[in-house]
């Protein structure tokens, strides 16, 4: 039986290495002093159908984080090539919660980050 590993890059948030979405102007980037901080996450469930068919892949999600710290939008920026894996990643990440980003004046602001999710079967 194969061991299943789902690797999400939660450590990127822990160490402040969040991938910032580059759809902002220079003035927007300069005013965003504090990136969002991950508070709560769940790993995507590896769908049993994907496991049975030995499907693997990398999904890059572009998420929008509201001023309340909720994920308000999730887009698949780069597909794994398998809808079932993409959907599992979207379903999990949409439940994540954050301390929202703050502008240099302390105001909470909407932000966007890219989240890579890797689905691999090991063993």
Secondary structure, DSSP 4 states (H G I P E B T S, - for coil): --EEEEEE-HHHHHTT--EE-S-S-HHHHHHEEE--EEEE--PPP--HHHHHTT--EEEEEEEEE-TTSBEEEEEEEE--S-HHHHHHHHHHHTT-EEEPEEETTS-EE-EEEEEEEEEEEE-
